[in-house]
Amino acid sequence: MEAASGFEPLHRSFADCSLSHLGTPPWMYSINTPSIICQGKKGIFLTKMSADILLTIFSAIMLIAAFPPIGIDFLAWVGMAPFFFALDGKGRKSGFLLGLLWGFVFFLGTVYWVVNSMANYGGIPIFTSILILLLLVSYLSLFPAIFGFFASKISSGKTGLFLKIFFVSSFWVSLEYLRTNMITVGFPWVLLGYSQSPFLPLIQISDITGVYGVSFLIVMVNMFVFSALSHWFRKNKALEMSSRWKWRAGSLPIKEGLFIFTVLIVVLLYGFFRIYQTDNASKNWKPLKIVIAQGNIDQGKKWDAAFQRETVDIYKNLSLAAAKNKADLIVWPETAAPFYLQSDKNLGPEIFNVPKEANAYLFTGSPAYGLGSGGEAAYYNSAILISPKGEIIEKYDKIHLVPFGEYVPLKKYLPLEFDGNSFGVLICFESIFPELARGFIQEGAGFLINITNDAWFGKTSAPYQHFSQAAFRAVENKVFLVRAANTGISGVIDPVGRVQAKGGIFTTESMVEDIKVKKDRAITFYARYGDVFAIGCMLLSVGCWLLVMRRKKL
């Protein structure tokens, strides 16, 4: 069988039919080429149209594996390169569709737990739950689709590599920022930077840039990997096949590589410096002994009135046993009290007795009610601070509501306080919205508490991802973060992102940990100024795009 017209076989010895164009391997063809399948002694070879789809899916799967619970974080640094190969030289329509495919696979693999939450605990039929998941995934996929629409043209051609790198990296960050801050459907789950939470020296840059700076670096490195390999293949016809692969290294984009290497070195040096600096500074912070109770209450029984007594007993026993270590504060998860604690006359008094017996403050989640702005009844997902005298002294109502980040405008960030210790509260999904954490820090919070009920997620990847994303709030603001989760993962994260303590998943346990309360008013650049880096990326991407368009017209 002869090669299709317009294509010159690169290595006829590899099979009876092999396609290439200008010395380019078959998997680097344009998606605009005809769909051709060649069959020889080795089997069926796919043309570029099919290969683009496979590369895009492969790229998305690599990025899924970069996040917990698999957590091969290195894959994030090379996992987007196959996607860039698929986008290379495509028209805007093809770029949009490939981006849509990438996003659909990636988000399907990272937010599939939505079905478990709705079908098993939300009372929604499984078919409807799957439909809602597909709608959510389709919405989220629009962001990489828009990325593919614009990046497909700029990733190839005569545009300088520096310009390509800056545009692609800044535009990706711009889309992550928009996905986070959409007014009614903000959902910043699995931003690229979150995959690097274990890489402590690298993520310290987030106290300047937020998580977006880490995402920028990841995309920048991926773009260089793509550009280097693309140059290798296209300029030198370096791919040879015989009995084995043979490579002839051609001239690579050395200047760009040195620039990126220098940037990474500077970021890592900054990271090591900030770790050392923060560790020294925290020695002078006020010590505080915390008890975290993880009750592991089955979501199917949580709101069953017949199970309320057992729930209270579980948390009471965990807390009093651990509080023998002379704790200052006991922390229970979101809605640990599965009734209106503010008015319950049956089991409420038993909970109010816990801080009395432990001689410690108790911080617990509980549903609450009150009067709305129009005088109507309003219901809240709240957190309540109870004194050692058994009195409610502070209350916080959740701001961001599940599932799509409904926001209460002009909400004041008022930290809670006891014995001169001020802390900010993040309930459940609020831990993935960085503006909330830094809002509390700006108002003087000395540490953060995240209470959550991740039982909704079941035994999926979500609890692991939720924990790793919450860790960035500690690093961005350089404070301790205490996390109490009903079924896990509970723990303590220090100001540089170290996991000081970490519970299991679906285990009943308590932990006693010492943390430090930041007392000085020195706050990080990110806490003070917010997402100026992400906003700068939006401006940079627009500038790069206008420059590219201007050069094409000249």
C-alpha positions in Angstrom: 0.0 0.0 0.0 1.4 3.4 -1.0 1.5 6.4 1.2 -1.3 8.9 0.7 -0.6 11.7 -1.8 1.2 14.6 -0.2 3.0 12.5 2.4 6.4 11.0 2.2 7.1 7.8 4.2 9.8 8.4 6.8 10.8 4.8 7.4 9.5 2.2 5.0 11.3 -0.5 6.8 9.2 -0.1 9.9 6.0 -1.4 8.2 4.4 -1.7 4.9 2.7 1.6 5.4 4.1 4.6 7.3 3.2 8.2 7.0 5.1 11.4 7.6 5.3 14.9 6.4 8.6 16.8 6.0 10.3 14.3 8.2 7.7 14.6 11.0 6.7 11.4 12.9 3.2 10.2 12.2 1.9 11.3 15.6 2.8 15.0 14.8 0.6 15.4 11.8 -2.0 18.2 11.6 -5.5 17.3 12.6 -6.6 18.9 9.3 -5.1 16.0 7.3 -7.4 13.4 6.0 -8.3 10.5 8.2 -6.2 7.6 6.8 -5.5 4.2 8.3 -2.6 2.2 7.0 -2.2 -1.5 7.8 1.0 -3.4 7.4 2.8 -6.3 8.9 2.9 -4.5 12.3 -0.8 -3.8 12.4 -2.8 -0.6 12.1 -1.2 2.8 12.2 -3.2 5.8 13.1 -3.0 9.1 11.3 -2.6 12.4 13.0 -6.3 13.0 13.5 -6.6 9.9 15.6 -3.2 10.5 17.2 -4.3 14.0 18.3 -7.2 12.5 20.2 -5.0 9.9 21.8 -2.4 12.5 22.8 -5.0 14.7 24.3 -6.5 11.9 26.3 -3.1 10.7 27.4 -2.2 14.2 28.5 -5.4 14.5 30.6 -4.8 11.1 32.2 -1.2 12.1 33.1 -2.5 15.2 34.9 -5.2 13.2 36.7 -2.4 10.9 38.0 -0.4 14.0 39.2 -3.1 14.7 41.8 -3.9 12.8 45.0 -4.6 10.0 45.7 -2.2 8.7 43.0 -0.1 11.8 43.5 2.7 11.3 41.0 3.3 15.1 41.1 6.2 15.0 38.6 3.8 14.1 35.8 2.4 17.6 36.0 5.7 19.0 34.6 5.5 17.0 31.4 1.9 15.9 31.2 0.7 18.8 29.2 3.3 18.4 26.5 1.3 15.7 24.6 -1.7 18.1 24.6 0.5 20.9 23.2 1.6 18.5 20.4 -2.0 17.8 19.6 -2.7 21.5 19.5 0.3 22.3 17.3 -0.6 24.2 14.2 -4.4 23.6 14.5 -7.2 25.9 13.5 -9.2 27.5 16.2 -12.1 25.1 15.8 -9.8 22.1 16.1 -8.0 23.7 19.1 -11.3 24.3 20.8 -12.5 20.8 20.3 -9.2 19.3 21.5 -9.3 21.5 24.6 -12.8 20.5 25.2 -11.8 16.8 25.0 -8.8 17.4 27.3 -11.0 19.1 29.9 -13.7 16.5 29.7 -11.3 13.7 30.4 -9.4 15.5 33.1 -12.4 16.8 35.0 -14.3 13.5 34.6 -11.3 11.9 36.3 -11.0 14.4 39.1 -14.6 15.4 40.0 -16.4 12.1 39.4 -17.2 12.0 43.1 -20.1 14.4 42.5 -22.2 11.3 41.5 -21.4 9.6 44.8 -22.4 12.7 46.8 -25.7 13.3 45.0 -26.8 9.7 44.4 -25.8 8.1 47.7 -26.5 11.0 50.1 -28.5 13.7 48.2 -31.4 11.5 47.3 -31.0 12.2 43.6 -31.5 9.3 41.2 -28.3 7.9 39.7 -29.3 8.8 36.1 -29.9 12.4 37.1 -26.7 12.5 39.2 -24.7 11.3 36.2 -26.4 14.0 34.0 -25.5 16.7 36.5 -21.9 15.4 36.6 -21.7 15.6 32.8 -23.1 19.1 32.8 -20.6 20.2 35.4 -17.7 18.6 33.6 -18.9 20.1 30.3 -18.9 23.6 31.9 -15.4 23.1 33.4 -14.2 21.8 30.1 -15.0 25.1 28.5 -11.9 26.7 30.1 -9.3 24.4 28.5 -11.4 24.6 25.3 -11.0 28.4 25.3 -7.3 27.8 26.0 -7.1 25.4 23.0 -8.9 27.9 20.8 -6.2 30.6 21.3 -3.1 28.5 22.1 -3.4 26.3 19.0 -2.3 29.1 16.7 0.3 30.7 18.9 2.0 27.4 19.8 3.5 27.0 16.4 4.6 29.1 13.5 7.2 31.9 13.5 6.2 33.4 16.8 9.3 33.6 19.1 9.5 30.9 21.7 9.7 33.4 24.6 6.4 35.0 23.5 4.8 31.6 23.1 5.9 30.5 26.6 4.7 33.7 28.2 1.4 33.7 26.4 0.5 30.1 27.0 1.5 30.2 30.7 -0.2 33.5 31.5 -3.3 32.6 29.6 -3.7 29.3 31.4 -3.4 31.1 34.8 -5.9 33.7 33.6 -8.5 31.0 32.9 -7.8 29.3 36.3 -8.4 32.7 37.9 -11.6 33.2 36.0 -12.8 29.7 36.9 -12.1 30.5 40.6 -13.9 33.8 40.6 -17.0 33.3 38.5 -19.7 34.9 40.6 -22.2 32.0 40.6 -20.2 29.0 39.4 -16.7 29.6 40.9 -15.2 26.1 41.3 -11.4 26.2 41.7 -11.0 22.4 42.2 -7.7 20.8 41.0 -5.9 23.9 39.8 -2.6 22.7 38.3 -0.6 24.2 41.1 -2.3 22.1 43.7 -0.6 19.0 42.4 2.6 20.2 43.9 1.6 20.5 47.5 4.3 18.0 48.7 7.0 20.0 47.0 7.6 22.5 49.8 10.5 24.6 48.4 8.5 25.2 45.2 5.1 26.1 46.7 6.5 28.9 49.0 6.2 31.2 46.0 2.4 31.1 46.7 2.9 33.5 49.5 3.5 36.0 46.7 1.5 34.7 43.7 -1.0 32.3 45.3 -1.4 28.9 43.8 -1.5 30.5 40.4 2.3 31.1 40.4 2.9 27.4 40.7 0.4 26.7 37.8 2.4 29.3 35.7 5.6 27.5 36.3 4.1 24.1 35.4 2.7 25.3 32.1 5.9 27.2 31.3 8.0 24.0 31.8 5.5 22.0 29.7 5.6 24.5 26.9 9.4 24.3 26.9 9.4 20.5 26.8 7.0 20.6 23.9 9.0 23.2 22.0 12.3 21.4 22.6 11.0 18.1 21.4 9.2 19.7 18.5 12.4 21.4 17.4 14.3 18.2 17.8 12.0 16.3 15.4 11.2 19.0 12.9 14.5 20.7 12.3 16.7 17.6 12.4 14.4 14.8 11.3 15.9 13.1 14.3 13.5 10.3 14.7 14.7 7.1 13.2 13.3 3.6 13.5 14.9 0.4 12.7 15.4 -2.4 15.2 15.3 0.2 17.9 14.9 4.0 18.4 18.0 6.2 17.6 18.2 9.8 18.4 20.4 12.6 17.0 20.3 15.6 19.2 19.9 18.8 17.2 20.3 22.3 18.4 17.8 23.0 21.1 16.4 26.3 22.3 19.2 26.9 24.8 18.5 30.5 25.7 14.9 29.7 26.6 16.0 26.6 28.5 18.5 28.6 30.5 15.9 31.3 31.3 13.4 28.7 32.6 16.1 26.9 34.6 17.2 30.2 36.2 13.6 31.0 37.1 13.1 27.6 38.8 16.4 28.0 40.7 15.3 31.5 41.9 11.9 30.1 43.0 13.5 27.2 44.8 16.1 29.5 46.5 13.3 31.7 47.6 11.4 28.7 48.9 14.3 27.4 51.0 14.8 30.9 52.4 11.2 31.3 53.3 11.1 27.9 55.0 14.1 28.9 57.1 12.8 32.3 57.8 9.3 31.1 58.8 10.6 28.3 61.0 12.7 30.8 62.9 9.9 33.4 63.2 7.3 30.9 64.4 9.5 30.0 67.4 8.3 33.2 69.0 4.6 32.7 68.3 2.2 31.8 71.1 1.9 28.0 71.6 -1.5 26.4 71.7 -2.6 22.8 72.3 -5.3 21.5 70.0 -7.5 18.4 70.1 -9.1 17.3 66.8 -11.9 14.8 67.0 -12.7 12.8 63.9 -16.0 11.0 64.6 -16.3 9.1 61.3 -20.1 9.4 61.3 -21.7 7.6 58.4 -23.5 10.2 56.2 -26.4 7.8 55.8 -27.0 8.0 59.6 -25.8 11.5 60.3 -29.2 13.1 60.2 -31.1 10.2 61.6 -32.6 11.4 64.9 -32.2 7.9 66.4 -28.5 8.1 65.8 -28.0 11.5 67.4 -27.2 10.2 70.9 -24.5 7.9 69.5 -23.0 10.8 67.5 -22.8 13.0 70.6 -21.3 10.1 72.6 -18.6 9.4 70.0 -17.4 13.1 69.9 -17.7 13.5 73.7 -15.6 10.4 74.4 -13.0 11.2 71.8 -12.6 14.8 73.1 -12.5 14.1 76.9 -10.0 11.3 76.5 -7.7 13.5 74.4 -8.3 16.6 76.5 -6.5 15.0 79.5 -3.4 16.5 77.9 -4.6 19.9 79.0 -5.8 21.1 75.7 -6.6 24.8 75.0 -9.1 24.2 72.2 -11.1 21.1 71.0 -12.2 21.1 67.3 -15.1 19.1 65.9 -15.9 18.9 62.2 -18.6 20.6 60.2 -22.1 19.9 61.5 -20.7 17.5 64.1 -23.8 18.5 66.1 -26.5 17.2 63.8 -29.2 19.4 65.3 -29.8 23.1 66.1 -27.3 23.3 69.0 -28.4 26.9 69.8 -31.8 25.7 71.0 -31.7 21.9 71.5 -32.9 21.0 75.0 -32.2 17.3 74.7 -28.6 16.6 73.6 -27.5 20.2 73.5 -26.6 20.4 77.2 -24.4 17.4 76.9 -22.3 19.2 74.2 -22.1 22.3 76.3 -20.8 20.2 79.2 -17.8 18.9 77.1 -15.8 22.2 77.4 -16.7 22.4 81.1 -15.4 18.9 81.8 -12.3 19.4 79.6 -11.7 23.0 80.9 -11.1 24.0 77.2 -12.8 25.8 74.5 -14.9 23.8 72.1 -15.3 24.7 68.4 -17.9 22.7 66.5 -20.0 22.8 63.4 -23.8 22.9 63.7 -26.8 24.0 61.7 -28.3 27.2 62.8 -31.3 29.5 62.1 -32.2 33.1 62.5 -34.0 36.0 60.8 -33.1 36.9 57.3 -32.7 40.5 56.0 -36.4 40.5 55.0 -37.6 39.1 58.4 -38.1 35.6 57.0 -36.5 32.5 58.5 -33.0 31.9 57.4 -30.9 28.8 57.9 -27.1 28.5 58.1 -24.2 26.1 58.0 -22.5 27.5 61.1 -19.5 27.1 63.4 -19.9 27.8 67.1 -17.2 28.5 69.7 -18.2 27.5 73.3 -16.3 28.6 76.3 -15.1 26.4 79.3 -18.2 27.8 81.1 -20.4 26.2 78.5 -21.5 29.5 76.8 -21.6 30.3 73.1 -19.2 33.2 72.7 -18.6 33.3 68.9 -20.5 32.1 65.8 -19.6 32.0 62.1 -21.9 31.4 59.2 -20.6 29.8 56.0 -20.0 32.2 53.1 -19.4 30.0 50.1 -22.1 27.4 49.6 -21.8 24.0 47.8 -21.7 23.2 45.0 -21.0 26.2 42.8 -19.5 28.8 45.1 -22.6 30.9 45.8 -21.2 34.1 47.3 -22.7 36.5 49.9 -21.6 39.9 48.8 -19.9 42.3 51.2 -19.6 39.7 53.9 -17.1 40.9 56.5 -14.2 38.6 57.4 -14.5 38.6 61.2 -12.1 36.2 62.9 -13.3 34.4 66.1 -11.4 34.9 69.3 -10.7 33.2 72.7 -8.2 34.1 75.3 -6.5 36.6 73.0 -6.2 33.9 70.2 -7.8 35.0 67.0 -8.5 32.5 64.1 -10.3 32.4 60.8 -12.9 29.8 59.9 -13.2 27.9 56.6 -16.2 25.5 56.4 -15.9 22.7 53.9 -15.4 24.0 50.3 -14.4 27.5 51.6 -10.9 26.1 52.0 -10.4 26.1 48.2 -11.3 29.8 48.0 -8.0 31.7 48.9 -9.7 35.1 49.2 -11.5 33.9 52.3 -8.4 32.8 54.2 -6.5 35.9 53.4 -9.5 38.0 54.4 -9.3 36.6 57.9 -5.6 37.1 58.0 -5.9 40.7 57.0 -8.3 41.2 60.0 -5.7 39.7 62.4 -6.4 36.0 62.5 -3.3 34.2 63.9 -4.2 30.7 62.5 -6.9 29.0 60.4 -9.4 26.3 61.2 -11.0 24.3 58.4 -14.0 22.1 59.5 -15.6 19.8 56.9 -17.8 16.8 56.4 -16.1 14.9 53.6 -18.3 11.9 54.1 -20.3 13.3 51.2 -17.4 12.2 48.9 -17.4 8.6 50.0 -14.3 6.5 49.2 -13.2 8.6 46.3 -10.2 10.8 45.4 -12.0 14.0 46.7 -11.0 13.8 50.4 -7.3 13.5 49.4 -7.6 16.4 46.9 -9.5 18.5 49.4 -6.8 18.1 52.0 -3.9 18.9 49.7 -5.7 22.0 48.4 -6.4 23.3 51.9 -2.6 23.1 52.6 -2.0 26.0 50.3 -4.0 28.3 52.6 -1.4 27.8 55.3 1.5 28.5 52.9 -0.1 31.5 51.2 -0.6 33.2 54.6 2.2 31.6 56.6 0.0 30.5 59.5 -0.9 27.1 60.9 -4.0 25.4 59.6 -6.1 23.0 61.8 -8.4 20.7 59.9 -11.2 18.6 61.4 -13.0 16.3 59.0 -15.9 14.0 60.0 -14.6 10.9 58.0 -11.1 12.3 57.3 -8.7 13.7 56.4 -8.1 15.6 59.6 -4.8 17.1 60.4 -2.5 20.0 61.1 -0.5 21.8 58.5 2.3 24.2 59.5 3.0 27.6 57.8 5.3 26.2 55.2 3.0 23.4 54.2 4.5 20.5 56.2 1.8 18.0 57.3 2.5 18.0 61.0 -0.3 15.5 61.7 -2.6 13.6 59.4 -5.5 11.2 60.3 -6.8 8.3 58.3 -9.8 8.1 56.0 -13.0 6.7 57.4 -11.4 6.2 60.8 -12.6 7.1 64.3 -9.8 8.9 66.0 -8.5 11.9 67.9 -5.2 13.7 67.8 -3.5 16.2 70.1 -1.2 18.6 68.5 0.8 21.7 69.4 0.5 24.7 67.0 1.7 28.3 67.2 -0.6 31.4 66.9 0.9 34.2 64.9 0.8 37.3 67.0 2.7 39.9 64.9 0.9 42.0 62.3 3.4 41.1 59.5 1.5 39.4 56.8 2.6 37.9 53.4 2.5 39.8 50.1 -0.3 37.5 49.0 -2.4 38.1 52.1 -2.0 41.8 51.7 -2.4 42.3 48.0 -4.2 39.2 46.8 -4.2 37.9 43.3 -2.2 40.7 41.6 -0.1 38.0 40.0 -3.1 36.3 38.4 -4.5 39.7 37.3 -1.0 40.5 35.9 -1.2 37.2 33.9 -4.5 38.3 32.4 -2.9 41.6 31.2 0.2 39.8 30.0 -1.8 37.2 28.0 -3.7 40.0 26.3 -0.5 41.9 25.5 1.2 38.8 24.1 -1.8 38.0 21.9 -2.0 41.6 20.6 1.7 41.5 19.8 1.4 38.2 18.0 -1.6 39.5 15.9 0.4 42.7 15.1 3.4 40.7 13.9 1.2 38.5 11.7 -0.2 41.6 10.0 3.3 43.0 9.2 
